[in-house]
């Protein structure tokens, strides 16, 4: 099952807001429907929303075939649907570059991005599994944060692709999935994927991760990224920074797995990244039920920035960069 795909003239996605209770497929036939799905996190994860952006431009090319101004507005609406992950804007720009060639050329470019992400997941799984084996030895116990499986990509995943590959090699002891407040992507989505794969796992509250590391229950932290800056700073789901600090204090590896499309050499550091704030309601309620006083305000950054100095290595579909050895990202620029 693919998280997102083009089916008979529309975009079909697994509605991630319905999991784990219901596996619901949404059919998105207009730009407005697609943008709404991105904003409410029915489709989420940097690679997946990049694919959504590309397919959204294909929808726009059909929906506004005779309306150049409407087409331009639609493309901009898709590009800015969420601001932090670099993949969305990058894929929209790439596919929009084919608009002068007609709707079929636009769709072909969007489908190329989809296929590239599928192949990318396979390569990240292999490279990451080899690295974790070299860092941790046999059958490590890993902690992950948020969701980085097939639901965040198209198939396979990023960091969870590494876990799936280790499991296939019979070289993984088990996983800890942090719950990932406020929307519980770890508890709802990662646990669902790990269970389907037959991987032993435990769900932990976000704040427990560093303590589990400190008492020797975790051998490495492995997670994804929504943007990797030129200096190696990692922008990822809020809570990532705390896990990085815990890993450094415990002396265990902290490994980031993301496709090359997430590496943004044009952004010098995390200080230059716009961090999306999703408003108070997600924090003051839990699965639709109030969990704070009615007049409570909240701050809700969807992402945080982990300094490169806390990152052991970055694994992409093309390479492994050992930041702990002084290696940098800038020597490589994908075509």
Beta strands, then each sheet from edge to edge (+ up, - down):
strand 1: 4-7
strand 2: 10-14
strand 3: 25-28
strand 4: 140-144
strand 5: 172-178
strand 6: 201-204
strand 7: 220-223
strand 8: 227-229
strand 9: 234-237
strand 10: 253-257
strand 11: 263-264
strand 12: 285-286
strand 13: 289-290
strand 14: 303-306
strand 15: 313-315
strand 16: 320-321
sheet 1: 1+ 2- 3+
sheet 2: 6+ 5+ 4+ 7+ 10+ 15+ 16-
sheet 3: 11+ 8+ 9- 14+
sheet 4: 12+ 13-
end
